[in-house]
Amino acid sequence: MWTPPERIRHRLPPPEWPTAEQAAAARLFSPVRIGPLTARQRTWVPAMVPWRATEEGFVTDDVVDWYARFASGRPGALVVEATGIRDVPSGPLLRIGDDRFVPGLRRLVEAVRRASGGETLLFVQLIDFLAVRRRPAREKFFGRHLALVPRHREALARLLGDARWLDAPEADVREALSAVEDARLPEVLSARELEALRMGHRERVTDVHLPHVRDLPRVLPGLFADAAARAVRAGFDGVELHYAHAYTMASFLSRANDRADGYGGSEAGRLRLPLEVYGAVRALVGADRAVGVRFLGDEVVEGGSRIEDAVAYGLAFARAGFDFLSLSKGGKFDDAKQPEVGWAAYPYTGRSGYECMPTVISDARGPFGRNVHLAAEIRRALRREGFTTPVVAAGGIGNFALAEGVLQRGDADIVASARQSLADPDWFLKARLGLGSQVRCCTYTNYCEALDQKHAQVTCKLWDRLDRDSQGVPMSADGKRRLVPPPWSPP
């Protein structure tokens, strides 16, 4: 992963944990209205993909155990991982693109209700994504993947000074192209072809020459709405629409979206499909379930959206009737690190990925609460316009003092904590009971993120080797790591 050039190693903030009496008076543990619902506290476990579903996208026992373990810490709300709205192969990622997935998701919901004693609101994050291919071996790219056209023959003839390549057999042309030195490849390949060779092919929402991409505005509202209806049937309290990071809906919102069909270019054009998706979802979900959105306060990449765009998006979302706005940052393919041959690009390896998940090796600003200012600016804009839509802040918020400060300053209405919740799913409960000294504190080294990058079952180094020999402990596929933290009960 990219790290800032300063490479300052920051120490974890000294823990400041409340007594039980102080916690009872804290804003963090006070209720908050989320559309038609009320969360008992302002603690939030955001969506994290743990790679525990089947290859067909079904809920497994490991998936149920994972979410039940988070629920046992009784957060105000828990968001189930990005769940695919299409019924297409996507590896061990949950899916909700067909009715056959509903029974497993219902079992997940029931497990969370039991584990949290009914205290935790449960949402599912709905995602769509376009094709991303693995980086091919050079010989495979030129031998099979490259769509050979006259332009390639002409470029090769110019490069080698030999007109015979204009009519040479295709196999010979492919072999000759494969032998071109790297520095001269831009003379024979387009920018997108070079990207496909060096990074793996990636579809974009602007590839309107592809019929399935051109038709996304016609198709996606129905797919999202049907998925949301299944979520309701499974028993979720609502859905979170995934409009963030490197995926389809975030790409429609991006300043880089220059589609000329009314679904790109201007701010209104970029917002058009996200608002149409929301309208379709709301129509099927009804008024008694929450519909929220996860989107970016800053894309970070060149040509991408910035905070002024995010403010406009937030106002548009509030005006449309979204029940909560959850903020993130970065996580784009545009600046991702080149993957190894046979691996797909991972959108959290460049600078934009670092800004999404900063580590203790950072610049002078440090990683803790690094992105809160984005949520704060959007919330201020909402309040100026009279909207009371709750805003969820995230990004390196891993202790009570930091979380409570965010709320007391009015930077956000709810605090989300991913990596700290992974390190200790009980940390909210421990703090609320005045037992903060027992919290297992995240060290923000991104051990978990490295596992995610390989699509390995995600665990935390602080607990995945503890008590592995205890009876009934689910273990990782390699047999070396436990899959859920050890249980904890209040004394």
BELLINHU-V275634 format. One record per residue. N is the residue number from 1. RES is the residue in one letter. PSI is psi in radians with two decimals (none if undefined). Layout:
N|RES|PSI / N|RES|PSI
This chain:
1|M|2.51 / 2|W|2.48 / 3|T|2.66 / 4|P|2.55 / 5|P|-0.44 / 6|E|-0.64 / 7|R|0.90 / 8|I|2.23 / 9|R|1.99 / 10|H|2.51 / 11|R|2.64 / 12|L|2.47 / 13|P|2.46 / 14|P|2.29 / 15|P|2.33 / 16|E|1.65 / 17|W|2.49 / 18|P|2.74 / 19|T|2.95 / 20|A|-0.65 / 21|E|-0.73 / 22|Q|-0.67 / 23|A|-0.67 / 24|A|-0.49 / 25|A|-0.04 / 26|A|2.58 / 27|R|-0.57 / 28|L|-0.59 / 29|F|0.40 / 30|S|2.73 / 31|P|2.76 / 32|V|2.43 / 33|R|2.30 / 34|I|1.55 / 35|G|-2.14 / 36|P|-0.02 / 37|L|2.88 / 38|T|2.14 / 39|A|2.42 / 40|R|-0.37 / 41|Q|2.97 / 42|R|0.51 / 43|T|2.44 / 44|W|2.20 / 45|V|1.91 / 46|P|3.00 / 47|A|2.30 / 48|M|2.31 / 49|V|2.01 / 50|P|-0.07 / 51|W|0.98 / 52|R|-0.02 / 53|A|2.98 / 54|T|2.93 / 55|E|-0.34 / 56|E|0.04 / 57|G|0.23 / 58|F|2.64 / 59|V|2.39 / 60|T|3.03 / 61|D|-0.65 / 62|D|-0.64 / 63|V|-0.81 / 64|V|-0.78 / 65|D|-0.71 / 66|W|-0.92 / 67|Y|-0.56 / 68|A|-0.62 / 69|R|-0.72 / 70|F|-0.71 / 71|A|-0.49 / 72|S|-0.34 / 73|G|-0.05 / 74|R|0.94 / 75|P|2.86 / 76|G|-0.70 / 77|A|2.62 / 78|L|2.28 / 79|V|2.11 / 80|V|2.53 / 81|E|2.79 / 82|A|2.11 / 83|T|2.12 / 84|G|2.31 / 85|I|-0.17 / 86|R|2.62 / 87|D|1.17 / 88|V|2.68 / 89|P|2.29 / 90|S|0.46 / 91|G|-2.84 / 92|P|0.88 / 93|L|2.39 / 94|L|2.58 / 95|R|2.73 / 96|I|0.46 / 97|G|0.17 / 98|D|2.72 / 99|D|-0.42 / 100|R|-0.24 / 101|F|-0.25 / 102|V|-0.79 / 103|P|-0.73 / 104|G|-0.73 / 105|L|-0.61 / 106|R|-0.68 / 107|R|-0.66 / 108|L|-0.83 / 109|V|-0.80 / 110|E|-0.66 / 111|A|-0.69 / 112|V|-0.71 / 113|R|-0.77 / 114|R|-0.82 / 115|A|-0.55 / 116|S|0.02 / 117|G|0.46 / 118|G|0.14 / 119|E|-0.39 / 120|T|2.21 / 121|L|2.49 / 122|L|2.10 / 123|F|2.78 / 124|V|2.37 / 125|Q|2.20 / 126|L|2.23 / 127|I|2.55 / 128|D|2.57 / 129|F|2.65 / 130|L|3.04 / 131|A|2.36 / 132|V|2.12 / 133|R|2.75 / 134|R|2.64 / 135|R|2.16 / 136|P|2.74 / 137|A|2.59 / 138|R|-0.81 / 139|E|-0.57 / 140|K|-0.69 / 141|F|-0.91 / 142|F|-0.51 / 143|G|-0.52 / 144|R|-0.72 / 145|H|-0.65 / 146|L|2.19 / 147|A|1.77 / 148|L|2.22 / 149|V|2.90 / 150|P|-0.57 / 151|R|-0.67 / 152|H|-0.71 / 153|R|-0.76 / 154|E|-0.75 / 155|A|-0.69 / 156|L|-0.72 / 157|A|-0.73 / 158|R|-0.78 / 159|L|-0.73 / 160|L|-0.07 / 161|G|0.66 / 162|D|1.95 / 163|A|-0.20 / 164|R|-0.38 / 165|W|-0.24 / 166|L|-0.46 / 167|D|0.16 / 168|A|2.71 / 169|P|2.54 / 170|E|-0.75 / 171|A|-0.68 / 172|D|-0.68 / 173|V|-0.77 / 174|R|-0.73 / 175|E|-0.70 / 176|A|-0.72 / 177|L|-0.70 / 178|S|-0.43 / 179|A|-0.12 / 180|V|2.33 / 181|E|2.64 / 182|D|-0.74 / 183|A|-0.39 / 184|R|0.00 / 185|L|-0.62 / 186|P|-0.28 / 187|E|-0.29 / 188|V|-0.27 / 189|L|2.58 / 190|S|2.96 / 191|A|-0.71 / 192|R|-0.63 / 193|E|-0.69 / 194|L|-0.74 / 195|E|-0.76 / 196|A|-0.63 / 197|L|-0.78 / 198|R|-0.48 / 199|M|-0.34 / 200|G|2.53 / 201|H|2.42 / 202|R|2.20 / 203|E|2.64 / 204|R|2.74 / 205|V|-0.23 / 206|T|0.02 / 207|D|1.10 / 208|V|-0.09 / 209|H|-0.29 / 210|L|2.12 / 211|P|-0.71 / 212|H|-0.45 / 213|V|-0.73 / 214|R|-0.62 / 215|D|0.08 / 216|L|-0.77 / 217|P|-0.50 / 218|R|-0.54 / 219|V|-0.72 / 220|L|-0.70 / 221|P|-0.75 / 222|G|-0.68 / 223|L|-0.78 / 224|F|-0.75 / 225|A|-0.74 / 226|D|-0.69 / 227|A|-0.72 / 228|A|-0.67 / 229|A|-0.67 / 230|R|-0.66 / 231|A|-0.72 / 232|V|-0.78 / 233|R|-0.51 / 234|A|-0.25 / 235|G|0.12 / 236|F|2.66 / 237|D|-0.25 / 238|G|-3.01 / 239|V|2.67 / 240|E|2.08 / 241|L|2.20 / 242|H|1.72 / 243|Y|0.48 / 244|A|2.95 / 245|H|-2.33 / 246|A|0.31 / 247|Y|-3.09 / 248|T|-0.94 / 249|M|-0.63 / 250|A|-0.60 / 251|S|-0.55 / 252|F|-0.63 / 253|L|-0.39 / 254|S|2.54 / 255|R|-0.39 / 256|A|-0.18 / 257|N|1.83 / 258|D|0.47 / 259|R|2.47 / 260|A|0.29 / 261|D|0.31 / 262|G|-0.05 / 263|Y|0.60 / 264|G|-3.03 / 265|G|-1.56 / 266|S|2.92 / 267|E|-0.77 / 268|A|-0.67 / 269|G|-0.70 / 270|R|-0.53 / 271|L|-0.27 / 272|R|-0.93 / 273|L|-0.79 / 274|P|-0.66 / 275|L|-0.61 / 276|E|-0.68 / 277|V|-0.81 / 278|Y|-0.79 / 279|G|-0.72 / 280|A|-0.70 / 281|V|-0.84 / 282|R|-0.66 / 283|A|-0.59 / 284|L|-0.53 / 285|V|-0.67 / 286|G|3.06 / 287|A|-0.17 / 288|D|0.05 / 289|R|2.67 / 290|A|2.46 / 291|V|1.99 / 292|G|-3.12 / 293|V|2.47 / 294|R|2.10 / 295|F|3.07 / 296|L|2.34 / 297|G|-0.33 / 298|D|2.19 / 299|E|-0.41 / 300|V|-0.63 / 301|V|2.75 / 302|E|2.29 / 303|G|0.02 / 304|G|3.10 / 305|S|2.63 / 306|R|-3.05 / 307|I|-0.60 / 308|E|-0.59 / 309|D|-0.78 / 310|A|-0.63 / 311|V|-0.78 / 312|A|-0.70 / 313|Y|-0.77 / 314|G|-0.75 / 315|L|-0.72 / 316|A|-0.69 / 317|F|-0.73 / 318|A|-0.72 / 319|R|-0.62 / 320|A|-0.44 / 321|G|0.21 / 322|F|2.53 / 323|D|-0.34 / 324|F|2.67 / 325|L|2.08 / 326|S|2.20 / 327|L|2.46 / 328|S|-2.97 / 329|K|2.42 / 330|G|-2.54 / 331|G|0.91 / 332|K|2.71 / 333|F|-0.45 / 334|D|-0.58 / 335|D|0.37 / 336|A|2.67 / 337|K|2.56 / 338|Q|2.21 / 339|P|2.85 / 340|E|2.74 / 341|V|2.32 / 342|G|-0.09 / 343|W|2.66 / 344|A|2.67 / 345|A|2.54 / 346|Y|2.13 / 347|P|0.26 / 348|Y|0.44 / 349|T|-0.21 / 350|G|-2.94 / 351|R|-0.71 / 352|S|-0.60 / 353|G|-0.69 / 354|Y|-0.75 / 355|E|-0.45 / 356|C|-0.72 / 357|M|1.24 / 358|P|2.65 / 359|T|3.10 / 360|V|-0.27 / 361|I|1.89 / 362|S|-3.02 / 363|D|-2.93 / 364|A|-0.46 / 365|R|-0.54 / 366|G|3.00 / 367|P|-0.24 / 368|F|2.06 / 369|G|0.47 / 370|R|-0.56 / 371|N|0.18 / 372|V|-0.55 / 373|H|-0.48 / 374|L|-0.83 / 375|A|-0.70 / 376|A|-0.73 / 377|E|-0.70 / 378|I|-0.73 / 379|R|-0.72 / 380|R|-0.72 / 381|A|-0.71 / 382|L|-0.82 / 383|R|-0.62 / 384|R|-0.57 / 385|E|0.07 / 386|G|0.17 / 387|F|2.42 / 388|T|0.20 / 389|T|2.19 / 390|P|2.47 / 391|V|2.32 / 392|V|2.15 / 393|A|2.61 / 394|A|2.97 / 395|G|1.51 / 396|G|0.59 / 397|I|1.74 / 398|G|0.26 / 399|N|2.87 / 400|F|-0.81 / 401|A|-0.74 / 402|L|-0.79 / 403|A|-0.80 / 404|E|-0.64 / 405|G|-0.72 / 406|V|-0.78 / 407|L|-0.73 / 408|Q|-0.60 / 409|R|-0.22 / 410|G|0.39 / 411|D|-0.44 / 412|A|2.97 / 413|D|-0.37 / 414|I|2.57 / 415|V|2.15 / 416|A|2.46 / 417|S|1.91 / 418|A|-1.16 / 419|R|-0.64 / 420|Q|-0.63 / 421|S|-0.59 / 422|L|-0.71 / 423|A|-0.67 / 424|D|1.65 / 425|P|-0.26 / 426|D|0.13 / 427|W|-0.61 / 428|F|-0.78 / 429|L|-0.76 / 430|K|-0.77 / 431|A|-0.73 / 432|R|-0.55 / 433|L|0.05 / 434|G|0.40 / 435|L|0.62 / 436|G|-0.47 / 437|S|-0.28 / 438|Q|0.02 / 439|V|2.37 / 440|R|1.90 / 441|C|2.26 / 442|C|2.44 / 443|T|-0.01 / 444|Y|0.78 / 445|T|-0.13 / 446|N|0.61 / 447|Y|-0.76 / 448|C|-0.69 / 449|E|-0.61 / 450|A|-0.64 / 451|L|-0.76 / 452|D|-0.69 / 453|Q|-0.55 / 454|K|0.11 / 455|H|0.56 / 456|A|2.73 / 457|Q|2.16 / 458|V|2.29 / 459|T|-3.11 / 460|C|2.38 / 461|K|-0.29 / 462|L|-0.28 / 463|W|-0.14 / 464|D|-0.08 / 465|R|0.10 / 466|L|2.38 / 467|D|0.76 / 468|R|-0.37 / 469|D|-0.01 / 470|S|2.57 / 471|Q|2.34 / 472|G|0.22 / 473|V|2.07 / 474|P|2.37 / 475|M|2.74 / 476|S|2.92 / 477|A|-0.53 / 478|D|-0.03 / 479|G|0.17 / 480|K|-0.36 / 481|R|2.44 / 482|R|2.65 / 483|L|-0.28 / 484|V|2.68 / 485|P|2.72 / 486|P|2.61 / 487|P|2.70 / 488|W|2.43 / 489|S|2.45 / 490|P|2.50 / 491|P|none
